[in-house]
């Protein structure tokens, strides 16, 4: 049987073992930090030798150091890798662009467990007698991420399953990983003066504990399956409790392709897929009060034969209070109506700006908001392939930072919402889609 050959280490399966113990994980971070510091010291000496004044930022942000940081966090997987992904916030601009660039490399980097470690995890979760109960188990994963990897399996009663297996030790290492990665970020010296990183670290710690609870994710999977029952546009895989547990989640295997493949289809298909995803996001915010907040492209797949969108990974599902939807409803109404005072009031209520913000900074932030609504209302269909708006906002954001603006600690609901909005914008841009965004917004006002 195929799974027996794989579990004995054949088929040339290669992987990198996940460091499961706290000492091993701390040791990896220590070696990485020491290596980066050594590179910086050598670089500083070379600059001094050339009569140049060493720059902390320039010494850190060398290709060699960036590669080392991202590579080591990716090898550790678990909270260390996920922290990098969360802190980059998918261009959410929580961190300076230089630091985000280091962390953003972790969105696509992932190693897999070697077969021996995988078998140990499965034995621990399912018991030593699980092999004969399956018709087939593909030891080569079909997907790998920061917290776990996914394998395809077939049961003897005919079920075709996708089995998400959590890396060993990641749940127990969350607190120490978050502390250590946070210390590394602070040591870079790249954070704006006065920027409060600790609230974001604490929320990352709490969120990671949620995401490693596969029993909670199974519940969220079932919730979304019920909420979207009857909506033929989406497929939510059904969970299978008899093959699931705290560190293993079994669900239907749905034949599909990565959502990026839609980029190669006709304009009508690209527009429809982007439209449906934006419609779902607004339903989550204004209708369900429940949102899957991780916009990673890998969490969306496409059934080419049916045109359906497959929804995956509900570990980052977040319940939203009614006040959140109300605040965003006020913001959207004011923006569409050209009500500047209303925009300021809504932005303050959400937490984008504080009462003591400098008038110049407030004006520039509201200008940016008005630019977004002006672009959305300029035409019936917003063209996501046009990068003018994103370039304008990036330029204005950099000017704000250079002028000394330090964003106030953003409420976590708003932070995760902004992450989802940004992710959907990036996906629609990738698909070169055109969507009547205003029409979708107006349905909820």
Secondary structure, DSSP 4 states (H G I P E B T S, - for coil): -HHHHHHTT-TT--------SHHHHHHHHHHHHHHHHHHHHHHHHHHHHTTPPP-HHHHHSSHHHHHHHHHHHHHH-HHHHHHHHHHHTTT--SS-HHHHHHHHGGGT------HHHHHHHHHHHH-TT-GGGEEEE-SS-SEE-SSEEEEEEEETTS-EEEEEEEPTTTTTTHHHHHHHHHHHHHHTT-SPTT---HHHHHHHHHHHHHHT-HHHHHHHHHHHHHHTTT-TTEEEPPB-GGG-BTTEEEEE----EEGGGGGGS-HHHHHHHHHHHHHHHHIIIIIISEEE----GGGEEEETTTTEEEE---TTEEE--HHHHHHHHHHHHHHHHT-HHHHHHHHHHHTSS-TT--HHHHHHHHHHHHHHHHHHHSSSSEETT--HHHHHHHHHHHHHHHTT--PPPPPHHHHHHHHHHHHHHHHHHHTT-EE-HHHHHHTT-
